[in-house]
Structures are given as structure tokens and as C-alpha cells.
Amino acid sequence: MFAAKVFPGVVAPVAFFAALVQGYADPGSCSGSCNVHDPSLIQRSSDSVYFRFSTGNKISYASASSIKGPWTTIGSVLPDGSSIDLDGNDDLWAPDAHTVDNLYYVYYSVSTFGSQSSAIGLATSETMEAGSGSWTDQGTTGISSSSSKAYNAIDGNLIDVDGTYYMNFGSFWHDLYQAPMNSAATKVSSSSYNIAYNSSGSHAEEGTYMYKYGNYYYLFFSSGICCGYDTSRPATGEEYKIMVCRSTSPTGGFVDADGTACTSGGGTVVLASHGTVYGPGGQGVFTDPSLGPVLYYHYVDTTVGYADGQKLFGWNQIDFSTRWPVV
Ligand SMILES: *[C@@H]1O[C@H](CO)[C@@H](O)[C@H](O)[C@H]1NC(C)=O
């Protein structure tokens, strides 16, 4: 950590070598408003406009005519904060956007950094337009945690399995969980269960995103340290990276490419630091009408700066030809 801070030049050759070995593509282009943390992407059905939600500014959002931009900031989803009665209800995180029954849903997290006093809430809109009245706060989904729970109820991600909904969530503690949801995807309907756990280190798995491709449900997640790189850089390799497990079932049995169960520390790296890209994570997967499956994420451009507010929107087309995602 201190070597990286005192001798920043040491980091570059190591990362460059890793890029050659791994062969990651550089992030796709982004123009306009490209500073984001924890992006979530959907397209509006009426006009195919792209909407991108992100952490900060009580869920900031922007629109564009393509994933490349130019992105134009619209405003906040919940400018008055959330009705959930927890600390952090004026600083909402980790949006997860979906279309459910012709309504636009954005799940959000209420918490404070490093705390298990957390809940996953929901805001809905008919149009996603700017202005008061566009979004309605539906309050908590009922997925919440306190220090008595094994998980931290943040970083929600909904998966629609032919009209049956599940919420994936979790961050550190016992890592990633899943909860069945009601038929409107508004409230939890029964108790949650573990779907991934890394007993090593600080159990640093979070930010799950599930995507179906072919016969498999792919469980993407961010592993490592997300934030604060400008003041405290983690040891090389312990910064955010994007990993994946898969299963033919959406509710369990996730394994990595070596066959290791993801409840036993498994996980295959999809995208890690390379070249001038550092700490990619907070990802999602989007089916673009012209590009096909796209992995999108935030990352640090080491030539720009390591602060959380300097993180940039990145994306890459996913090659699923081996049945494991490659970018
Ligand atoms: C598990 O934790 C260790 C130690 O932090 C880390 O090196 C490894 O990449 C993690 N694996 C997964 C699948 O999260």
C-alpha cells in the first residue's frame, strides 16, 4: 500500500504485464457525463433511450441515445431521500434498475459505510422523466439487516425468472444472499439463503448482478476493496475486480470455471486492473440491441485520479463463446 503511494511508477509495469497476460479490452468510449459509481443501465421501451443510474446525489441519473453517450445528467431519483427510517436515508447507494409490468423500478440501498444497519428500498416511475412526481418512493422491500444478521442488506439486484422474482444482495460479512420476492417484485416473500461466500481475508464480495445467457445463470460480483483509493490503496490485487460464477439454476449451485463452489470461495476473474484501468467493479450486464451482452462498470483511470468522485463509466462487449464471459 505504501509502496504504491510513495512510488506510483512501480505499479504501472506490473499492471501492464497483467494486461498482456489477461488480454482485457480497454473500456469502450464514453462521452458527456461519464463520472459514475455503481452504474445500472436500462432502456426505456417507448423510445429506446438509455437511462443510467448511479450512487450519489440521492441516486443520480442520466440519459443517452447509446451506451457511448453523449450522457446528459437528468437529476436525482429521490431528491428528498428515502422514507426508510435508518441512518443514510439521505445518501442512497447502489441502484438497480428494471422494467417490471410496464413500470420502471429502481432499487436502492440505505446504509452507512461499514454498517449492517441497512435496507433495500424501491422507487418507481411510469416514465423516468425529470421533475417532481416522476418517481414514487415505495420504501423498504423488507430486505434489511442489523448486527444480528449474517449479511449486510445492500447492493440489491433483481432477477426475473419467467415472472418469478428473486433479489440477490449482500456485501462482506457472509457475502452474497438471495431472497424470493412477491409477484410484483416489491416485497420479500420468504427468508434468504447464502449463494456465495469467501472465507478468506475480509470476505470482500458485494455488488452482485445475475444475468442469464443460454442455459446458465451467471452470478457476477465485485471482489475486493471498492473505495477510498486516493487516501488508502489496498495491497496489489486486493482492489476491486469483477468475478463470476454460474449455475443452471438461478437459486443455487454456483461454481467457478475450476468447479469450485462459490459458497466455498470460488470465483473466476472477468475483469481486473490492467494498463491504466484500476479497480473495475460495481458492474452490471446489459443486452444492447446492437452490441449484444455488455459488461458495464466503474473504474479508476490512473491518468485521471483515484478519488471515488473521479471514477468513470466503462463497458465492454462480452464474448460468451466458451460459456464463460470474456471481455
Ligand atoms: C477471496 O479473498 C481473497 C483474500 O482477500 C482474495 O484474494 C480472493 O480473490 C477472493 N476470492 C473471491 C472469489 O472473492
The ligand as a MOL file (V3000), in Angstrom:
LIG
                    3D

  0  0  0     0  0            999 V3000
M  V30 BEGIN CTAB
M  V30 COUNTS 14 14 0 0 0
M  V30 BEGIN ATOM
M  V30 1 C -11.2420 -14.2090 -1.5960 0
M  V30 2 O -10.4690 -13.4030 -0.7350 0
M  V30 3 C -9.0880 -13.3770 -1.0540 0
M  V30 4 C -8.3890 -12.5670 0.0370 0
M  V30 5 O -8.8750 -11.2650 0.0620 0
M  V30 6 C -8.8990 -12.7870 -2.4450 0
M  V30 7 O -7.5260 -12.7750 -2.7990 0
M  V30 8 C -9.6860 -13.6400 -3.4570 0
M  V30 9 O -9.6000 -13.0380 -4.7530 0
M  V30 10 C -11.1400 -13.7030 -3.0430 0
M  V30 11 N -11.8890 -14.5910 -3.9280 0
M  V30 12 C -13.1450 -14.3430 -4.2770 0
M  V30 13 C -13.7790 -15.3800 -5.1470 0
M  V30 14 O -13.7800 -13.3760 -3.8870 0
M  V30 END ATOM
M  V30 BEGIN BOND
M  V30 1 1 1 2
M  V30 2 1 1 10
M  V30 3 1 2 3
M  V30 4 1 3 4
M  V30 5 1 3 6
M  V30 6 1 4 5
M  V30 7 1 6 7
M  V30 8 1 6 8
M  V30 9 1 8 9
M  V30 10 1 8 10
M  V30 11 1 10 11
M  V30 12 1 11 12
M  V30 13 1 12 13
M  V30 14 2 12 14
M  V30 END BOND
M  V30 END CTAB
M  END
